[in-house]
Amino acid sequence: RQRTSETLGYGRKVLTGPTHLLDLEVGVGMRQTESQVTLPAAPLAVKEDDVIGRGRLAYKWQFGETSHFSETFKVESGTSNTFMESVTELRLSLVDKLYALGSYTVRQNTNVPPGSKKTDTITALSLGWAFGK
């Protein structure tokens, strides 16, 4: 039903050029998970606390003044579950400040309720308007 994480860590900008950006992060923390188990009599809430390790990698390739490709990958792992998420995004300038954005997200959990899939995917296509510069 609900998952909350608090982490403390260290981040580093590995690439900081005008064309390529790369950020790396690593940390440790705690995670609280609340699940709901359905019993014949009534639903039962199960709470679990876990020590976790967390890592994140974010890459961005700015191949035009207003167009870019980016990939973000993060992993959060503890004894009860490992959660991974990858977001791939392409933003293309169309006309003036109008842009198109396409993204593909993959989310995976190693421990899921019975009858659930371990991997979810989300595909998004949208149009946007850039305010400011």
Number of C-alpha atoms within 10 A of each C-alpha: 9 9 12 10 16 13 15 11 12 10 13 11 11 12 14 11 10 9 13 16 16 18 16 17 15 18 16 19 16 16 20 14 16 14 14 13 13 10 8 6 6 8 10 11 11 11 12 11 16 16 16 21 20 23 18 18 17 17 18 20 17 17 13 12 9 16 16 18 19 18 18 17 18 18 19 22 19 17 10 14 15 16 17 19 18 19 18 17 19 17 21 18 19 14 9 9 13 14 17 16 17 15 17 15 17 15 17 17 17 13 13 12 10 6 6 9 12 13 14 12 12 10 12 10 12 10 13 13 13 11 7 5 5
